[in-house]
Amino acid sequence: MDLPPLRSIYMAFCARYDSRSKYLNEIDEIIIPFHGTTQNLPEFLEAHSNQRIILDIKEPWKAFFTTIFTPIAEKYTNIALRFPELTADLVAILQNLKIPYFSTQIVVEWELFNELLEKGVSDIYISEQLGFELDKISKVVAKHKIRTRIFPNIAQAARADTDPLKKFFIRPEDIDLYNRRYISTFEFYIPEDLDLNWDVLYRAYAINKKWNGPLSEIILGLDNDIVSTFMSPHWGEFRMDCARKCLQGHSCNMCNILYDFSKSLEKIEIMPKPPIDTKQAAKIIMEHIDNKTLDAETPTPIPQIPNF
């Protein structure tokens, strides 16, 4: 299947269908639920012909689905099918149908990543550890011409008690940087049981590409007081290829160093701008706070992230 060119040329933002959104006709990809019929689907695909429509299919595949999707596949190219799991039988059907398809499985290790590649998916969700190995991911993605998807607004880790600074999340300021590592689709995650609109996230990540307040306001599960405007412009650059060596016996600690640095800048109200001279910035900090330790602040409690 033909995909748009990657590497900083193709960038997409995705969210579930929400009629209240003022950006519904602007966002690149829309996820809609499948309820066993395609009666209104052609009309919807026509109305959103410049957007990619992802049909979320949670029920088991039935024989008549092939019949109703065949004319859709022949006429429309702006559709993809998403499933909780891709069995061998289902993959065989989908390959004959010739509609792009992928799984909602969240990939955190290479074994599952390669399994999905072998199944011929068009998209793969990246999270946790693999979010820190994007130099390796980018080489595989370039070879297979697939789309990688991430949830930028969740602090993701295998354990709930992982240091927030060592969880995988993306600041709005770092979106372009991650796109250059072949991350092509940034999907906004909002729990289905929360009646929230994704417009704030779209403005922060897609339009403004910055957030002036605490990141915990837009990143679910980030129980930390990081203020994005005071973070080093090199934050994302350090993290995206680091492989979290700090959890493998190495003494990197760069995330904590940059965080402490940001809190010092926040105290004296200096916002770093690239390119940043860390030595000069450190000198300024020392002159203003006289080498005193900053008082720790109690982070605002954040609800536990639901499994996704």
Summary of the structure (lengths in Angstrom):
residues: 308
radius of gyration: 21.1
end to end distance: 27.7
largest distance: 73.6
contacts: 861
relative contact order: 0.11
helix: 38%
strand: 14%
